[in-house]
Amino acid sequence: MSYLFWLRDEPHRVRLAGVLAEMLSLPADAVDVGTTEDEDRNWEAAVLCTVTAIGGDLRLHLDVYVADEVPGQPSPEAAAAWLAERLETVVAYQALPIPPDAFWIVGPDGERTRARIDDEPDENDVSRYRIDAVEHPVAAMPGPAVAAVPEVIRHYRLPTPLAEGLRSRLDPPPATGSAAWHAVTHLAVWEGMVARLLAGWHPDGWYPPEFYREDLETRDRLVDASATLPDAVRVEFEEVLATVDKRFAEVTEDDGGRALASATGPVPDRWWWHRVTRPLPWHSMPGR
């Protein structure tokens, strides 16, 4: 397994090797810590940790490789928490490959929060990492602004079996960008939003009002969408849409659109614009 971590501090290599060895229940000499320029590295070690000095809010990057035969390899989340506690520092690791600035940060106390971290090279081509925002305060690093990191939510996609089943039965498949393609794609977006709602606003238990509004705008586009589809699937499309609408209606209540209008501005007079969950999707949104 490989791990990538970013540390606020620069622990001594001997200390770092000892902490990694302890984490994996290995002797200290089973861990090699060095830079890419070091010539005396033990490339046969069970654990290879390549360190790179960086700048900004984070000072050291770790690229850790653990041989497959090493048992009990922890998850990245558990490994980051271990390093943070044992090294008494703040550790960051990527939440998802995309977006590239989406990270988790964990402090020595084990508390974890999402963070937006930007990086760019300085005049010496050294990467400088700036923590743009954290969703919850980090006791060991009080400087960064506390704000929501909503852009990561859309990258956690939920299954949309009804829409995808319909898409698979379109023969021939609609051309990308065609009216029929848009109809099924918008149906999948709507089904995905309702699935996220039913999952308790996956992944973090909240949903921005702007995203909620965008999804209702997608529902608007479905009003006359069935007319763009072949006769063979038009009825099925309308049945799938009715099923998703029913799921949405069953777990929301009619507030006349007041909550969303208060958060984002006036709303259209269509029934789905008048419905919202309780508590509101954005009631626990960080920074509000």
Secondary structure, DSSP 8 states (H G I E B T S, - for coil): -EEEEEESS---HHHHHHHHHHHTT--GGGEEEE-TT-SS--TTSSEEEEEEE-EET--EEEEEEE-TT-S----HHHHHHHHHHHHTS-EEEES-SSSTTEEEEE-TT--EEEEEEEEEE-TTS-EEEEEEEESS-BTTB--S-B---GGGGGGS----HHHHHHHHT-SS---TTSHHHHHHHHHHHHHHHHHHHHTTSTTTT---HHHHHHHHHHHHHTTTGGGGS-HHHHHHHHHHHHHHHHHHHHT-EE-TTHHHHHHHS---SSGGGGEE-SS-TTTT-TT-
